[in-house]
Amino acid sequence: MTIWKKYEVTNYKTDTPCVAIRRSGFALNVAFMVKAKLAIGDYVEIFISEESDRIGFRFFKDKMEGRLTITNDGGGKSRCVDVNKANGFIACSYIKNDKLLSTLVSTKNAKVSVVADEGMWVICITPSWEHNAQDRKPKFDEIGVYRYSLEGDVVYIGRGRIQQRLSSPERTHWNFDKVEYDLMSEMEAEKRESRLIKEHRAIHGRLPFYNRNIPNR
């Protein structure tokens, strides 16, 4: 006997709650509006982690000083309050003043999944991998975080003076086809390297291949 399940039609392109980072603010997709039970005209407070790599959103129905308003970002009739037809938008000047966030705008990493965490909805900011070592040779004094990959799989994550690290003799025989990197301060690179490695281990259950022989990882 065949068991049938009714196909449920939705009005949005993706069922994954996401936030898109724009230069002028944060765009909330319909799936996020529905999941968080938001409506146009609701209010939000924004929180930045100490490492500036996580952004939290806490939503409210009432207006208070310091709270921003969710406005209509299209997807339905003008000024629509039906969350099934409208995307939300939070105008925020913080983005254009933050180096990492501003580099993410208009890149594939500008759209970030959002999850509930500690009473907030949180997005985790990752490097934009702005530079490809095959296209742009790093200058001697440039510092940042970088990754080696092979056929789309990350095989090493590191930080430091980019040119010096990439030219290390012991990496001559490594198997990879791409090296990407972002430039930042040494302190910021150290924090981001640590988070990227932890995230990789949490997702894949293991370290990147060439990180496995490094102590304290």
C-alpha positions in Angstrom: 0.0 0.0 0.0 1.4 3.4 -1.0 1.6 6.0 1.8 1.0 9.5 0.5 2.1 12.7 2.1 0.5 16.0 1.0 2.9 18.5 -0.6 2.8 21.7 1.4 3.2 24.8 -0.8 5.2 27.7 0.7 5.6 31.3 -0.4 9.3 31.5 0.3 12.4 30.3 -1.6 14.0 28.6 1.3 12.9 27.0 4.6 16.2 27.9 6.3 16.0 31.0 8.5 18.7 33.3 7.2 20.0 36.9 7.6 21.5 38.6 4.7 24.2 41.2 5.5 24.0 44.4 3.5 25.9 47.6 3.8 22.8 49.4 5.2 21.5 46.7 7.5 20.3 43.2 8.0 17.7 41.5 5.8 15.6 38.7 7.4 14.1 36.1 5.0 10.5 35.0 5.3 11.5 31.6 6.9 13.2 33.6 9.7 10.2 35.9 10.1 7.9 32.8 10.4 10.3 30.8 12.7 10.8 33.7 15.1 7.1 34.7 14.9 8.1 38.2 13.7 6.0 40.9 12.1 6.8 44.1 10.3 6.8 46.8 13.0 8.3 44.7 15.7 11.5 45.9 17.4 15.0 44.5 17.9 18.1 44.9 20.0 21.4 43.9 18.5 24.3 42.4 20.4 27.9 41.9 19.3 30.1 39.2 20.8 33.5 40.3 22.4 35.3 38.7 19.4 33.0 40.4 17.0 32.3 37.1 15.3 28.8 36.5 16.4 25.8 38.9 16.2 22.7 38.3 18.3 19.2 39.6 17.7 16.6 39.9 20.5 13.1 40.8 19.4 10.3 42.7 21.1 6.7 43.9 20.4 7.0 47.2 22.3 9.1 50.2 21.5 11.9 51.4 23.8 14.9 53.7 23.5 17.8 51.9 21.7 15.6 49.4 19.9 15.4 49.3 16.1 12.3 48.7 14.0 11.8 45.8 11.6 10.6 47.4 8.3 9.3 45.8 5.1 11.9 44.5 2.7 9.6 43.4 -0.1 8.2 40.0 -1.0 4.6 41.3 -0.7 2.5 44.3 -0.8 3.9 47.6 0.4 3.8 47.9 4.2 2.5 44.4 4.4 2.3 43.0 7.9 1.7 39.4 6.9 4.9 37.5 7.7 4.0 35.0 5.0 4.4 37.6 2.3 7.1 40.0 3.6 10.8 39.8 4.3 12.0 42.0 7.1 14.8 44.6 7.2 16.8 46.1 10.1 18.5 49.4 9.2 21.9 49.4 11.0 24.9 51.6 10.4 27.2 49.2 12.4 27.9 47.1 9.2 29.6 49.8 7.1 31.8 50.7 10.0 33.0 47.1 10.7 35.8 45.9 8.6 34.9 42.2 8.5 31.1 42.7 8.0 31.7 45.3 5.2 33.9 42.9 3.3 31.1 40.2 3.4 28.6 42.4 1.7 27.8 41.1 -1.8 29.8 37.9 -1.3 28.5 34.3 -1.0 29.2 34.6 2.8 26.8 37.5 3.2 23.8 35.2 3.7 24.1 33.5 7.1 21.9 30.9 8.8 20.5 32.0 12.1 19.9 29.8 15.2 18.3 30.3 18.6 20.9 30.5 21.3 20.7 31.8 24.9 17.4 33.7 24.4 18.6 35.3 21.2 18.7 34.5 17.5 22.4 34.4 16.5 24.4 34.5 13.3 28.1 33.5 13.2 30.3 35.6 11.0 33.0 33.8 9.0 35.9 35.2 7.0 34.9 36.2 3.4 38.0 34.6 2.0 38.5 37.8 0.0 41.8 36.7 -1.6 42.9 33.7 -3.5 46.7 33.1 -3.3 46.7 31.9 -6.9 45.3 35.3 -8.0 47.0 37.7 -5.5 50.3 37.0 -4.0 50.3 38.3 -0.4 52.8 41.0 0.6 55.6 40.1 3.1 54.1 42.0 6.1 50.5 41.0 5.6 48.9 39.1 8.5 45.7 37.2 8.5 43.9 33.9 8.6 44.0 31.4 5.7 42.8 27.9 4.6 44.0 25.2 2.2 41.4 23.2 0.4 41.2 20.3 -2.0 38.2 19.8 -4.2 36.1 22.0 -1.9 37.2 20.2 1.3 39.2 22.2 3.8 42.5 20.4 4.6 44.3 23.1 6.7 43.4 26.3 8.6 46.1 28.6 9.8 47.1 32.2 10.6 50.1 34.5 10.7 52.2 36.3 8.0 50.5 34.9 4.9 53.5 34.9 2.5 55.8 33.3 5.1 53.3 30.6 6.0 52.5 29.7 2.4 56.1 29.4 1.4 57.0 27.0 4.3 59.2 24.2 2.9 57.3 21.5 4.8 54.2 22.3 2.8 55.8 21.6 -0.6 54.3 18.1 -0.7 50.9 19.0 0.7 47.9 17.9 -1.5 45.7 21.0 -2.2 44.3 23.0 -5.1 43.3 26.3 -3.5 44.6 28.7 -0.8 42.3 31.5 0.4 43.0 34.2 3.0 41.7 37.3 4.7 43.8 40.1 6.1 43.4 41.3 9.7 45.3 42.1 12.9 47.4 39.4 14.6 45.1 39.3 17.6 41.9 39.0 15.5 43.5 36.3 13.3 44.4 34.2 16.3 40.8 34.3 17.6 39.3 33.6 14.2 41.7 30.7 13.5 40.7 29.1 16.8 37.0 29.5 16.1 37.3 28.2 12.5 39.1 25.0 13.7 36.6 24.4 16.5 33.7 24.9 14.0 35.3 22.5 11.5 35.7 19.8 14.2 32.1 20.3 15.4 30.7 19.9 11.9 33.0 17.1 10.6 33.9 15.4 13.8 37.6 15.8 13.1 40.3 18.4 12.4 41.3 19.4 8.9 43.8 16.8 7.6 47.0 18.8 8.0 45.9 20.3 11.4 45.9 16.9 13.1 49.6 16.8 13.9 49.6 20.2 15.6 49.5 20.1 19.4 46.7 21.7 21.5 44.1 21.6 18.6 
